[in-house]
Amino acid sequence: MNFISVCIKVAMIVLALALVVYSSPLTDNKRNCQMNCELQDYKPICGTDDAGITRTFNNLCILKTENCLRTYTFQKTGDGVCP
């Protein structure tokens, strides 16, 4: 694994942590969102929402959690980073 790959993985983990920490609201009494994703489980996936916006997520758990917390509609459209 080269230095750039390690830096990218670390940056993605930091970004995921920041999203979880600064999400507003973190908890919602009306929703029961899963909040226990393995941030070290780096298996990037590409997701697309109803508007056709694509976004890379660190793993499927994070995609599902962000969908719940933010009422997004992302669906997995492929393995790996989005083109």
mmCIF file of the N, C-alpha and C atoms, coordinates in Angstrom:
data_MODEL
# 
_entry.id   MODEL 
# 
loop_
_atom_site.group_PDB 
_atom_site.id 
_atom_site.type_symbol 
_atom_site.label_atom_id 
_atom_site.label_alt_id 
_atom_site.label_comp_id 
_atom_site.label_asym_id 
_atom_site.label_entity_id 
_atom_site.label_seq_id 
_atom_site.pdbx_PDB_ins_code 
_atom_site.Cartn_x 
_atom_site.Cartn_y 
_atom_site.Cartn_z 
_atom_site.occupancy 
_atom_site.B_iso_or_equiv 
_atom_site.pdbx_formal_charge 
_atom_site.auth_seq_id 
_atom_site.auth_comp_id 
_atom_site.auth_asym_id 
_atom_site.auth_atom_id 
_atom_site.pdbx_PDB_model_num 
ATOM 1   N N  . MET A 1 1  ? 0.862   -1.173 0.000   1.00 0.00 ? 1  MET A N  1 
ATOM 2   C CA . MET A 1 1  ? 0.000   0.000  0.000   1.00 0.00 ? 1  MET A CA 1 
ATOM 3   C C  . MET A 1 1  ? 0.906   1.232  0.000   1.00 0.00 ? 1  MET A C  1 
ATOM 4   N N  . ASN A 1 2  ? 0.680   2.117  -0.955  1.00 0.00 ? 2  ASN A N  1 
ATOM 5   C CA . ASN A 1 2  ? 1.547   3.291  -1.024  1.00 0.00 ? 2  ASN A CA 1 
ATOM 6   C C  . ASN A 1 2  ? 1.038   4.417  -0.133  1.00 0.00 ? 2  ASN A C  1 
ATOM 7   N N  . PHE A 1 3  ? 1.870   5.420  0.014   1.00 0.00 ? 3  PHE A N  1 
ATOM 8   C CA . PHE A 1 3  ? 1.604   6.535  0.925   1.00 0.00 ? 3  PHE A CA 1 
ATOM 9   C C  . PHE A 1 3  ? 0.306   7.259  0.573   1.00 0.00 ? 3  PHE A C  1 
ATOM 10  N N  . ILE A 1 4  ? 0.057   7.481  -0.706  1.00 0.00 ? 4  ILE A N  1 
ATOM 11  C CA . ILE A 1 4  ? -1.146  8.211  -1.128  1.00 0.00 ? 4  ILE A CA 1 
ATOM 12  C C  . ILE A 1 4  ? -2.403  7.425  -0.763  1.00 0.00 ? 4  ILE A C  1 
ATOM 13  N N  . SER A 1 5  ? -2.378  6.118  -0.955  1.00 0.00 ? 5  SER A N  1 
ATOM 14  C CA . SER A 1 5  ? -3.540  5.292  -0.595  1.00 0.00 ? 5  SER A CA 1 
ATOM 15  C C  . SER A 1 5  ? -3.831  5.374  0.896   1.00 0.00 ? 5  SER A C  1 
ATOM 16  N N  . VAL A 1 6  ? -2.783  5.337  1.699   1.00 0.00 ? 6  VAL A N  1 
ATOM 17  C CA . VAL A 1 6  ? -2.958  5.431  3.146   1.00 0.00 ? 6  VAL A CA 1 
ATOM 18  C C  . VAL A 1 6  ? -3.542  6.787  3.514   1.00 0.00 ? 6  VAL A C  1 
ATOM 19  N N  . CYS A 1 7  ? -3.022  7.853  2.902   1.00 0.00 ? 7  CYS A N  1 
ATOM 20  C CA . CYS A 1 7  ? -3.529  9.204  3.182   1.00 0.00 ? 7  CYS A CA 1 
ATOM 21  C C  . CYS A 1 7  ? -4.998  9.336  2.801   1.00 0.00 ? 7  CYS A C  1 
ATOM 22  N N  . ILE A 1 8  ? -5.380  8.762  1.668   1.00 0.00 ? 8  ILE A N  1 
ATOM 23  C CA . ILE A 1 8  ? -6.776  8.832  1.229   1.00 0.00 ? 8  ILE A CA 1 
ATOM 24  C C  . ILE A 1 8  ? -7.673  8.085  2.215   1.00 0.00 ? 8  ILE A C  1 
ATOM 25  N N  . LYS A 1 9  ? -7.252  6.912  2.657   1.00 0.00 ? 9  LYS A N  1 
ATOM 26  C CA . LYS A 1 9  ? -8.058  6.145  3.614   1.00 0.00 ? 9  LYS A CA 1 
ATOM 27  C C  . LYS A 1 9  ? -8.206  6.888  4.933   1.00 0.00 ? 9  LYS A C  1 
ATOM 28  N N  . VAL A 1 10 ? -7.104  7.474  5.410   1.00 0.00 ? 10 VAL A N  1 
ATOM 29  C CA . VAL A 1 10 ? -7.160  8.236  6.662   1.00 0.00 ? 10 VAL A CA 1 
ATOM 30  C C  . VAL A 1 10 ? -8.094  9.429  6.505   1.00 0.00 ? 10 VAL A C  1 
ATOM 31  N N  . ALA A 1 11 ? -7.999  10.123 5.373   1.00 0.00 ? 11 ALA A N  1 
ATOM 32  C CA . ALA A 1 11 ? -8.869  11.277 5.132   1.00 0.00 ? 11 ALA A CA 1 
ATOM 33  C C  . ALA A 1 11 ? -10.336 10.861 5.094   1.00 0.00 ? 11 ALA A C  1 
ATOM 34  N N  . MET A 1 12 ? -10.645 9.723  4.484   1.00 0.00 ? 12 MET A N  1 
ATOM 35  C CA . MET A 1 12 ? -12.030 9.243  4.418   1.00 0.00 ? 12 MET A CA 1 
ATOM 36  C C  . MET A 1 12 ? -12.546 8.895  5.816   1.00 0.00 ? 12 MET A C  1 
ATOM 37  N N  . ILE A 1 13 ? -11.701 8.292  6.644   1.00 0.00 ? 13 ILE A N  1 
ATOM 38  C CA . ILE A 1 13 ? -12.112 7.957  8.007   1.00 0.00 ? 13 ILE A CA 1 
ATOM 39  C C  . ILE A 1 13 ? -12.370 9.222  8.809   1.00 0.00 ? 13 ILE A C  1 
ATOM 40  N N  . VAL A 1 14 ? -11.484 10.212 8.674   1.00 0.00 ? 14 VAL A N  1 
ATOM 41  C CA . VAL A 1 14 ? -11.668 11.482 9.382   1.00 0.00 ? 14 VAL A CA 1 
ATOM 42  C C  . VAL A 1 14 ? -12.948 12.161 8.912   1.00 0.00 ? 14 VAL A C  1 
ATOM 43  N N  . LEU A 1 15 ? -13.204 12.145 7.608   1.00 0.00 ? 15 LEU A N  1 
ATOM 44  C CA . LEU A 1 15 ? -14.429 12.741 7.072   1.00 0.00 ? 15 LEU A CA 1 
ATOM 45  C C  . LEU A 1 15 ? -15.665 12.032 7.618   1.00 0.00 ? 15 LEU A C  1 
ATOM 46  N N  . ALA A 1 16 ? -15.628 10.714 7.643   1.00 0.00 ? 16 ALA A N  1 
ATOM 47  C CA . ALA A 1 16 ? -16.773 9.961  8.167   1.00 0.00 ? 16 ALA A CA 1 
ATOM 48  C C  . ALA A 1 16 ? -17.013 10.285 9.636   1.00 0.00 ? 16 ALA A C  1 
ATOM 49  N N  . LEU A 1 17 ? -15.937 10.369 10.413  1.00 0.00 ? 17 LEU A N  1 
ATOM 50  C CA . LEU A 1 17 ? -16.085 10.736 11.820  1.00 0.00 ? 17 LEU A CA 1 
ATOM 51  C C  . LEU A 1 17 ? -16.669 12.130 11.970  1.00 0.00 ? 17 LEU A C  1 
ATOM 52  N N  . ALA A 1 18 ? -16.189 13.065 11.158  1.00 0.00 ? 18 ALA A N  1 
ATOM 53  C CA . ALA A 1 18 ? -16.701 14.437 11.226  1.00 0.00 ? 18 ALA A CA 1 
ATOM 54  C C  . ALA A 1 18 ? -18.183 14.474 10.876  1.00 0.00 ? 18 ALA A C  1 
ATOM 55  N N  . LEU A 1 19 ? -18.588 13.701 9.873   1.00 0.00 ? 19 LEU A N  1 
ATOM 56  C CA . LEU A 1 19 ? -20.001 13.669 9.491   1.00 0.00 ? 19 LEU A CA 1 
ATOM 57  C C  . LEU A 1 19 ? -20.867 13.140 10.625  1.00 0.00 ? 19 LEU A C  1 
ATOM 58  N N  . VAL A 1 20 ? -20.394 12.113 11.291  1.00 0.00 ? 20 VAL A N  1 
ATOM 59  C CA . VAL A 1 20 ? -21.164 11.547 12.398  1.00 0.00 ? 20 VAL A CA 1 
ATOM 60  C C  . VAL A 1 20 ? -21.219 12.521 13.570  1.00 0.00 ? 20 VAL A C  1 
ATOM 61  N N  . VAL A 1 21 ? -20.072 13.128 13.897  1.00 0.00 ? 21 VAL A N  1 
ATOM 62  C CA . VAL A 1 21 ? -20.006 14.032 15.047  1.00 0.00 ? 21 VAL A CA 1 
ATOM 63  C C  . VAL A 1 21 ? -20.812 15.298 14.815  1.00 0.00 ? 21 VAL A C  1 
ATOM 64  N N  . TYR A 1 22 ? -20.725 15.860 13.622  1.00 0.00 ? 22 TYR A N  1 
ATOM 65  C CA . TYR A 1 22 ? -21.366 17.147 13.363  1.00 0.00 ? 22 TYR A CA 1 
ATOM 66  C C  . TYR A 1 22 ? -22.729 17.031 12.693  1.00 0.00 ? 22 TYR A C  1 
ATOM 67  N N  . SER A 1 23 ? -23.238 15.818 12.554  1.00 0.00 ? 23 SER A N  1 
ATOM 68  C CA . SER A 1 23 ? -24.571 15.645 11.981  1.00 0.00 ? 23 SER A CA 1 
ATOM 69  C C  . SER A 1 23 ? -25.598 16.321 12.867  1.00 0.00 ? 23 SER A C  1 
ATOM 70  N N  . SER A 1 24 ? -26.576 16.898 12.218  1.00 0.00 ? 24 SER A N  1 
ATOM 71  C CA . SER A 1 24 ? -27.596 17.594 12.991  1.00 0.00 ? 24 SER A CA 1 
ATOM 72  C C  . SER A 1 24 ? -28.962 17.130 12.526  1.00 0.00 ? 24 SER A C  1 
ATOM 73  N N  . PRO A 1 25 ? -29.746 16.520 13.309  1.00 0.00 ? 25 PRO A N  1 
ATOM 74  C CA . PRO A 1 25 ? -29.472 16.057 14.670  1.00 0.00 ? 25 PRO A CA 1 
ATOM 75  C C  . PRO A 1 25 ? -28.808 14.696 14.645  1.00 0.00 ? 25 PRO A C  1 
ATOM 76  N N  . LEU A 1 26 ? -28.042 14.388 15.676  1.00 0.00 ? 26 LEU A N  1 
ATOM 77  C CA . LEU A 1 26 ? -27.410 13.080 15.775  1.00 0.00 ? 26 LEU A CA 1 
ATOM 78  C C  . LEU A 1 26 ? -28.429 12.008 16.111  1.00 0.00 ? 26 LEU A C  1 
ATOM 79  N N  . THR A 1 27 ? -29.402 12.364 16.907  1.00 0.00 ? 27 THR A N  1 
ATOM 80  C CA . THR A 1 27 ? -30.454 11.409 17.233  1.00 0.00 ? 27 THR A CA 1 
ATOM 81  C C  . THR A 1 27 ? -31.794 12.062 16.971  1.00 0.00 ? 27 THR A C  1 
ATOM 82  N N  . ASP A 1 28 ? -32.725 11.266 16.627  1.00 0.00 ? 28 ASP A N  1 
ATOM 83  C CA . ASP A 1 28 ? -34.064 11.750 16.348  1.00 0.00 ? 28 ASP A CA 1 
ATOM 84  C C  . ASP A 1 28 ? -35.020 10.744 16.968  1.00 0.00 ? 28 ASP A C  1 
ATOM 85  N N  . ASN A 1 29 ? -35.864 11.215 17.851  1.00 0.00 ? 29 ASN A N  1 
ATOM 86  C CA . ASN A 1 29 ? -36.778 10.317 18.546  1.00 0.00 ? 29 ASN A CA 1 
ATOM 87  C C  . ASN A 1 29 ? -37.745 9.619  17.598  1.00 0.00 ? 29 ASN A C  1 
ATOM 88  N N  . LYS A 1 30 ? -37.984 10.182 16.423  1.00 0.00 ? 30 LYS A N  1 
ATOM 89  C CA . LYS A 1 30 ? -38.922 9.586  15.477  1.00 0.00 ? 30 LYS A CA 1 
ATOM 90  C C  . LYS A 1 30 ? -38.270 8.491  14.640  1.00 0.00 ? 30 LYS A C  1 
ATOM 91  N N  . ARG A 1 31 ? -36.944 8.494  14.556  1.00 0.00 ? 31 ARG A N  1 
ATOM 92  C CA . ARG A 1 31 ? -36.224 7.506  13.751  1.00 0.00 ? 31 ARG A CA 1 
ATOM 93  C C  . ARG A 1 31 ? -35.275 6.720  14.637  1.00 0.00 ? 31 ARG A C  1 
ATOM 94  N N  . ASN A 1 32 ? -35.060 5.491  14.290  1.00 0.00 ? 32 ASN A N  1 
ATOM 95  C CA . ASN A 1 32 ? -34.105 4.658  15.003  1.00 0.00 ? 32 ASN A CA 1 
ATOM 96  C C  . ASN A 1 32 ? -32.955 4.352  14.052  1.00 0.00 ? 32 ASN A C  1 
ATOM 97  N N  . CYS A 1 33 ? -32.006 5.293  13.940  1.00 0.00 ? 33 CYS A N  1 
ATOM 98  C CA . CYS A 1 33 ? -30.901 5.164  12.999  1.00 0.00 ? 33 CYS A CA 1 
ATOM 99  C C  . CYS A 1 33 ? -29.750 4.380  13.618  1.00 0.00 ? 33 CYS A C  1 
ATOM 100 N N  . GLN A 1 34 ? -29.221 3.455  12.842  1.00 0.00 ? 34 GLN A N  1 
ATOM 101 C CA . GLN A 1 34 ? -28.047 2.705  13.276  1.00 0.00 ? 34 GLN A CA 1 
ATOM 102 C C  . GLN A 1 34 ? -26.859 3.658  13.340  1.00 0.00 ? 34 GLN A C  1 
ATOM 103 N N  . MET A 1 35 ? -26.125 3.632  14.438  1.00 0.00 ? 35 MET A N  1 
ATOM 104 C CA . MET A 1 35 ? -24.988 4.542  14.610  1.00 0.00 ? 35 MET A CA 1 
ATOM 105 C C  . MET A 1 35 ? -23.715 3.778  14.956  1.00 0.00 ? 35 MET A C  1 
ATOM 106 N N  . ASN A 1 36 ? -23.639 2.509  14.633  1.00 0.00 ? 36 ASN A N  1 
ATOM 107 C CA . ASN A 1 36 ? -22.474 1.724  15.044  1.00 0.00 ? 36 ASN A CA 1 
ATOM 108 C C  . ASN A 1 36 ? -21.734 1.117  13.858  1.00 0.00 ? 36 ASN A C  1 
ATOM 109 N N  . CYS A 1 37 ? -21.464 1.923  12.849  1.00 0.00 ? 37 CYS A N  1 
ATOM 110 C CA . CYS A 1 37 ? -20.714 1.455  11.682  1.00 0.00 ? 37 CYS A CA 1 
ATOM 111 C C  . CYS A 1 37 ? -19.240 1.309  12.034  1.00 0.00 ? 37 CYS A C  1 
ATOM 112 N N  . GLU A 1 38 ? -18.609 0.330  11.436  1.00 0.00 ? 38 GLU A N  1 
ATOM 113 C CA . GLU A 1 38 ? -17.168 0.145  11.589  1.00 0.00 ? 38 GLU A CA 1 
ATOM 114 C C  . GLU A 1 38 ? -16.465 1.104  10.640  1.00 0.00 ? 38 GLU A C  1 
ATOM 115 N N  . LEU A 1 39 ? -15.882 2.168  11.181  1.00 0.00 ? 39 LEU A N  1 
ATOM 116 C CA . LEU A 1 39 ? -15.209 3.159  10.346  1.00 0.00 ? 39 LEU A CA 1 
ATOM 117 C C  . LEU A 1 39 ? -13.931 2.597  9.736   1.00 0.00 ? 39 LEU A C  1 
ATOM 118 N N  . GLN A 1 40 ? -13.352 1.574  10.369  1.00 0.00 ? 40 GLN A N  1 
ATOM 119 C CA . GLN A 1 40 ? -12.149 0.966  9.820   1.00 0.00 ? 40 GLN A CA 1 
ATOM 120 C C  . GLN A 1 40 ? -12.470 0.027  8.663   1.00 0.00 ? 40 GLN A C  1 
ATOM 121 N N  . ASP A 1 41 ? -13.732 -0.319 8.486   1.00 0.00 ? 41 ASP A N  1 
ATOM 122 C CA . ASP A 1 41 ? -14.160 -1.226 7.422   1.00 0.00 ? 41 ASP A CA 1 
ATOM 123 C C  . ASP A 1 41 ? -14.262 -0.434 6.125   1.00 0.00 ? 41 ASP A C  1 
ATOM 124 N N  . TYR A 1 42 ? -13.110 -0.162 5.514   1.00 0.00 ? 42 TYR A N  1 
ATOM 125 C CA . TYR A 1 42 ? -13.064 0.672  4.310   1.00 0.00 ? 42 TYR A CA 1 
ATOM 126 C C  . TYR A 1 42 ? -13.303 -0.185 3.077   1.00 0.00 ? 42 TYR A C  1 
ATOM 127 N N  . LYS A 1 43 ? -14.546 -0.190 2.621   1.00 0.00 ? 43 LYS A N  1 
ATOM 128 C CA . LYS A 1 43 ? -14.947 -0.878 1.394   1.00 0.00 ? 43 LYS A CA 1 
ATOM 129 C C  . LYS A 1 43 ? -15.810 0.112  0.621   1.00 0.00 ? 43 LYS A C  1 
ATOM 130 N N  . PRO A 1 44 ? -15.166 1.076  -0.065  1.00 0.00 ? 44 PRO A N  1 
ATOM 131 C CA . PRO A 1 44 ? -15.922 2.161  -0.686  1.00 0.00 ? 44 PRO A CA 1 
ATOM 132 C C  . PRO A 1 44 ? -16.971 1.660  -1.673  1.00 0.00 ? 44 PRO A C  1 
ATOM 133 N N  . ILE A 1 45 ? -18.097 2.367  -1.651  1.00 0.00 ? 45 ILE A N  1 
ATOM 134 C CA . ILE A 1 45 ? -19.166 2.080  -2.604  1.00 0.00 ? 45 ILE A CA 1 
ATOM 135 C C  . ILE A 1 45 ? -19.643 3.395  -3.198  1.00 0.00 ? 45 ILE A C  1 
ATOM 136 N N  . CYS A 1 46 ? -20.195 3.301  -4.380  1.00 0.00 ? 46 CYS A N  1 
ATOM 137 C CA . CYS A 1 46 ? -20.768 4.471  -5.036  1.00 0.00 ? 46 CYS A CA 1 
ATOM 138 C C  . CYS A 1 46 ? -22.277 4.421  -4.843  1.00 0.00 ? 46 CYS A C  1 
ATOM 139 N N  . GLY A 1 47 ? -22.842 5.550  -4.468  1.00 0.00 ? 47 GLY A N  1 
ATOM 140 C CA . GLY A 1 47 ? -24.283 5.643  -4.287  1.00 0.00 ? 47 GLY A CA 1 
ATOM 141 C C  . GLY A 1 47 ? -24.861 6.767  -5.125  1.00 0.00 ? 47 GLY A C  1 
ATOM 142 N N  . THR A 1 48 ? -26.084 6.591  -5.556  1.00 0.00 ? 48 THR A N  1 
ATOM 143 C CA . THR A 1 48 ? -26.788 7.606  -6.336  1.00 0.00 ? 48 THR A CA 1 
ATOM 144 C C  . THR A 1 48 ? -28.139 7.851  -5.683  1.00 0.00 ? 48 THR A C  1 
ATOM 145 N N  . ASP A 1 49 ? -28.523 9.139  -5.601  1.00 0.00 ? 49 ASP A N  1 
ATOM 146 C CA . ASP A 1 49 ? -29.819 9.457  -4.994  1.00 0.00 ? 49 ASP A CA 1 
ATOM 147 C C  . ASP A 1 49 ? -30.879 9.657  -6.070  1.00 0.00 ? 49 ASP A C  1 
ATOM 148 N N  . ASP A 1 50 ? -32.090 9.996  -5.640  1.00 0.00 ? 50 ASP A N  1 
ATOM 149 C CA . ASP A 1 50 ? -33.213 10.156 -6.567  1.00 0.00 ? 50 ASP A CA 1 
ATOM 150 C C  . ASP A 1 50 ? -33.001 11.272 -7.578  1.00 0.00 ? 50 ASP A C  1 
ATOM 151 N N  . ALA A 1 51 ? -32.161 12.253 -7.240  1.00 0.00 ? 51 ALA A N  1 
ATOM 152 C CA . ALA A 1 51 ? -31.887 13.376 -8.140  1.00 0.00 ? 51 ALA A CA 1 
ATOM 153 C C  . ALA A 1 51 ? -30.746 13.068 -9.103  1.00 0.00 ? 51 ALA A C  1 
ATOM 154 N N  . GLY A 1 52 ? -30.148 11.881 -8.989  1.00 0.00 ? 52 GLY A N  1 
ATOM 155 C CA . GLY A 1 52 ? -29.049 11.504 -9.866  1.00 0.00 ? 52 GLY A CA 1 
ATOM 156 C C  . GLY A 1 52 ? -27.678 11.933 -9.367  1.00 0.00 ? 52 GLY A C  1 
ATOM 157 N N  . ILE A 1 53 ? -27.616 12.439 -8.138  1.00 0.00 ? 53 ILE A N  1 
ATOM 158 C CA . ILE A 1 53 ? -26.343 12.849 -7.550  1.00 0.00 ? 53 ILE A CA 1 
ATOM 159 C C  . ILE A 1 53 ? -25.606 11.600 -7.081  1.00 0.00 ? 53 ILE A C  1 
ATOM 160 N N  . THR A 1 54 ? -24.317 11.506 -7.434  1.00 0.00 ? 54 THR A N  1 
ATOM 161 C CA . THR A 1 54 ? -23.517 10.368 -6.990  1.00 0.00 ? 54 THR A CA 1 
ATOM 162 C C  . THR A 1 54 ? -22.573 10.804 -5.884  1.00 0.00 ? 54 THR A C  1 
ATOM 163 N N  . ARG A 1 55 ? -22.284 9.860  -5.003  1.00 0.00 ? 55 ARG A N  1 
ATOM 164 C CA . ARG A 1 55 ? -21.406 10.145 -3.869  1.00 0.00 ? 55 ARG A CA 1 
ATOM 165 C C  . ARG A 1 55 ? -20.764 8.844  -3.410  1.00 0.00 ? 55 ARG A C  1 
ATOM 166 N N  . THR A 1 56 ? -19.504 8.931  -3.020  1.00 0.00 ? 56 THR A N  1 
ATOM 167 C CA . THR A 1 56 ? -18.784 7.771  -2.502  1.00 0.00 ? 56 THR A CA 1 
ATOM 168 C C  . THR A 1 56 ? -18.938 7.704  -0.987  1.00 0.00 ? 56 THR A C  1 
ATOM 169 N N  . PHE A 1 57 ? -19.240 6.516  -0.489  1.00 0.00 ? 57 PHE A N  1 
ATOM 170 C CA . PHE A 1 57 ? -19.349 6.258  0.945   1.00 0.00 ? 57 PHE A CA 1 
ATOM 171 C C  . PHE A 1 57 ? -18.282 5.238  1.327   1.00 0.00 ? 57 PHE A C  1 
ATOM 172 N N  . ASN A 1 58 ? -17.781 5.314  2.561   1.00 0.00 ? 58 ASN A N  1 
ATOM 173 C CA . ASN A 1 58 ? -16.740 4.381  3.015   1.00 0.00 ? 58 ASN A CA 1 
ATOM 174 C C  . ASN A 1 58 ? -17.210 2.934  3.012   1.00 0.00 ? 58 ASN A C  1 
ATOM 175 N N  . ASN A 1 59 ? -18.497 2.712  3.285   1.00 0.00 ? 59 ASN A N  1 
ATOM 176 C CA . ASN A 1 59 ? -19.063 1.365  3.250   1.00 0.00 ? 59 ASN A CA 1 
ATOM 177 C C  . ASN A 1 59 ? -20.592 1.485  3.240   1.00 0.00 ? 59 ASN A C  1 
ATOM 178 N N  . LEU A 1 60 ? -21.263 0.369  3.042   1.00 0.00 ? 60 LEU A N  1 
ATOM 179 C CA . LEU A 1 60 ? -22.725 0.364  2.937   1.00 0.00 ? 60 LEU A CA 1 
ATOM 180 C C  . LEU A 1 60 ? -23.394 0.810  4.233   1.00 0.00 ? 60 LEU A C  1 
ATOM 181 N N  . CYS A 1 61 ? -22.814 0.467  5.363   1.00 0.00 ? 61 CYS A N  1 
ATOM 182 C CA . CYS A 1 61 ? -23.386 0.869  6.654   1.00 0.00 ? 61 CYS A CA 1 
ATOM 183 C C  . CYS A 1 61 ? -23.446 2.390  6.769   1.00 0.00 ? 61 CYS A C  1 
ATOM 184 N N  . ILE A 1 62 ? -22.386 3.064  6.362   1.00 0.00 ? 62 ILE A N  1 
ATOM 185 C CA . ILE A 1 62 ? -22.364 4.526  6.444   1.00 0.00 ? 62 ILE A CA 1 
ATOM 186 C C  . ILE A 1 62 ? -23.393 5.124  5.493   1.00 0.00 ? 62 ILE A C  1 
ATOM 187 N N  . LEU A 1 63 ? -23.548 4.563  4.304   1.00 0.00 ? 63 LEU A N  1 
ATOM 188 C CA . LEU A 1 63 ? -24.582 5.038  3.376   1.00 0.00 ? 63 LEU A CA 1 
ATOM 189 C C  . LEU A 1 63 ? -25.958 4.938  4.035   1.00 0.00 ? 63 LEU A C  1 
ATOM 190 N N  . LYS A 1 64 ? -26.264 3.781  4.611   1.00 0.00 ? 64 LYS A N  1 
ATOM 191 C CA . LYS A 1 64 ? -27.577 3.586  5.237   1.00 0.00 ? 64 LYS A CA 1 
ATOM 192 C C  . LYS A 1 64 ? -27.783 4.511  6.434   1.00 0.00 ? 64 LYS A C  1 
ATOM 193 N N  . THR A 1 65 ? -26.739 4.709  7.233   1.00 0.00 ? 65 THR A N  1 
ATOM 194 C CA . THR A 1 65 ? -26.844 5.588  8.399   1.00 0.00 ? 65 THR A CA 1 
ATOM 195 C C  . THR A 1 65 ? -27.095 7.026  7.979   1.00 0.00 ? 65 THR A C  1 
ATOM 196 N N  . GLU A 1 66 ? -26.350 7.507  6.986   1.00 0.00 ? 66 GLU A N  1 
ATOM 197 C CA . GLU A 1 66 ? -26.552 8.878  6.525   1.00 0.00 ? 66 GLU A CA 1 
ATOM 198 C C  . GLU A 1 66 ? -27.925 9.042  5.880   1.00 0.00 ? 66 GLU A C  1 
ATOM 199 N N  . ASN A 1 67 ? -28.397 8.029  5.160   1.00 0.00 ? 67 ASN A N  1 
ATOM 200 C CA . ASN A 1 67 ? -29.756 8.091  4.616   1.00 0.00 ? 67 ASN A CA 1 
ATOM 201 C C  . ASN A 1 67 ? -30.768 8.290  5.737   1.00 0.00 ? 67 ASN A C  1 
ATOM 202 N N  . CYS A 1 68 ? -30.598 7.570  6.816   1.00 0.00 ? 68 CYS A N  1 
ATOM 203 C CA . CYS A 1 68 ? -31.530 7.653  7.942   1.00 0.00 ? 68 CYS A CA 1 
ATOM 204 C C  . CYS A 1 68 ? -31.423 8.995  8.660   1.00 0.00 ? 68 CYS A C  1 
ATOM 205 N N  . LEU A 1 69 ? -30.197 9.393  8.990   1.00 0.00 ? 69 LEU A N  1 
ATOM 206 C CA . LEU A 1 69 ? -30.001 10.626 9.758   1.00 0.00 ? 69 LEU A CA 1 
ATOM 207 C C  . LEU A 1 69 ? -30.427 11.870 8.991   1.00 0.00 ? 69 LEU A C  1 
ATOM 208 N N  . ARG A 1 70 ? -30.144 11.889 7.713   1.00 0.00 ? 70 ARG A N  1 
ATOM 209 C CA . ARG A 1 70 ? -30.368 13.097 6.911   1.00 0.00 ? 70 ARG A CA 1 
ATOM 210 C C  . ARG A 1 70 ? -31.534 12.952 5.931   1.00 0.00 ? 70 ARG A C  1 
ATOM 211 N N  . THR A 1 71 ? -32.239 11.863 6.021   1.00 0.00 ? 71 THR A N  1 
ATOM 212 C CA . THR A 1 71 ? -33.340 11.544 5.100   1.00 0.00 ? 71 THR A CA 1 
ATOM 213 C C  . THR A 1 71 ? -32.899 11.634 3.641   1.00 0.00 ? 71 THR A C  1 
ATOM 214 N N  . TYR A 1 72 ? -31.687 11.134 3.362   1.00 0.00 ? 72 TYR A N  1 
ATOM 215 C CA . TYR A 1 72 ? -31.199 11.006 1.987   1.00 0.00 ? 72 TYR A CA 1 
ATOM 216 C C  . TYR A 1 72 ? -31.848 9.782  1.355   1.00 0.00 ? 72 TYR A C  1 
ATOM 217 N N  . THR A 1 73 ? -31.679 9.655  0.050   1.00 0.00 ? 73 THR A N  1 
ATOM 218 C CA . THR A 1 73 ? -32.246 8.517  -0.671  1.00 0.00 ? 73 THR A CA 1 
ATOM 219 C C  . THR A 1 73 ? -31.183 7.776  -1.483  1.00 0.00 ? 73 THR A C  1 
ATOM 220 N N  . PHE A 1 74 ? -29.935 7.792  -1.016  1.00 0.00 ? 74 PHE A N  1 
ATOM 221 C CA . PHE A 1 74 ? -28.863 7.137  -1.770  1.00 0.00 ? 74 PHE A CA 1 
ATOM 222 C C  . PHE A 1 74 ? -29.055 5.630  -1.794  1.00 0.00 ? 74 PHE A C  1 
ATOM 223 N N  . GLN A 1 75 ? -28.804 5.056  -2.955  1.00 0.00 ? 75 GLN A N  1 
ATOM 224 C CA . GLN A 1 75 ? -28.818 3.613  -3.152  1.00 0.00 ? 75 GLN A CA 1 
ATOM 225 C C  . GLN A 1 75 ? -27.458 3.216  -3.707  1.00 0.00 ? 75 GLN A C  1 
ATOM 226 N N  . LYS A 1 76 ? -26.976 2.063  -3.315  1.00 0.00 ? 76 LYS A N  1 
ATOM 227 C CA . LYS A 1 76 ? -25.698 1.572  -3.834  1.00 0.00 ? 76 LYS A CA 1 
ATOM 228 C C  . LYS A 1 76 ? -25.838 1.312  -5.322  1.00 0.00 ? 76 LYS A C  1 
ATOM 229 N N  . THR A 1 77 ? -24.907 1.894  -6.103  1.00 0.00 ? 77 THR A N  1 
ATOM 230 C CA . THR A 1 77 ? -24.923 1.681  -7.549  1.00 0.00 ? 77 THR A CA 1 
ATOM 231 C C  . THR A 1 77 ? -23.676 0.972  -8.038  1.00 0.00 ? 77 THR A C  1 
ATOM 232 N N  . GLY A 1 78 ? -22.705 0.774  -7.147  1.00 0.00 ? 78 GLY A N  1 
ATOM 233 C CA . GLY A 1 78 ? -21.505 0.054  -7.552  1.00 0.00 ? 78 GLY A CA 1 
ATOM 234 C C  . GLY A 1 78 ? -20.489 -0.033 -6.436  1.00 0.00 ? 78 GLY A C  1 
ATOM 235 N N  . ASP A 1 79 ? -19.560 -0.960 -6.606  1.00 0.00 ? 79 ASP A N  1 
ATOM 236 C CA . ASP A 1 79 ? -18.459 -1.093 -5.657  1.00 0.00 ? 79 ASP A CA 1 
ATOM 237 C C  . ASP A 1 79 ? -17.349 -0.133 -6.047  1.00 0.00 ? 79 ASP A C  1 
ATOM 238 N N  . GLY A 1 80 ? -16.630 0.371  -5.051  1.00 0.00 ? 80 GLY A N  1 
ATOM 239 C CA . GLY A 1 80 ? -15.514 1.274  -5.301  1.00 0.00 ? 80 GLY A CA 1 
ATOM 240 C C  . GLY A 1 80 ? -15.950 2.727  -5.329  1.00 0.00 ? 80 GLY A C  1 
ATOM 241 N N  . VAL A 1 81 ? -14.953 3.583  -5.532  1.00 0.00 ? 81 VAL A N  1 
ATOM 242 C CA . VAL A 1 81 ? -15.168 5.028  -5.570  1.00 0.00 ? 81 VAL A CA 1 
ATOM 243 C C  . VAL A 1 81 ? -15.967 5.394  -6.815  1.00 0.00 ? 81 VAL A C  1 
ATOM 244 N N  . CYS A 1 82 ? -16.852 6.361  -6.688  1.00 0.00 ? 82 CYS A N  1 
ATOM 245 C CA . CYS A 1 82 ? -17.642 6.821  -7.838  1.00 0.00 ? 82 CYS A CA 1 
ATOM 246 C C  . CYS A 1 82 ? -16.720 7.433  -8.894  1.00 0.00 ? 82 CYS A C  1 
ATOM 247 N N  . PRO A 1 83 ? -17.059 7.242  -10.154 1.00 0.00 ? 83 PRO A N  1 
ATOM 248 C CA . PRO A 1 83 ? -16.242 7.844  -11.230 1.00 0.00 ? 83 PRO A CA 1 
ATOM 249 C C  . PRO A 1 83 ? -16.371 9.353  -11.251 1.00 0.00 ? 83 PRO A C  1 
# 
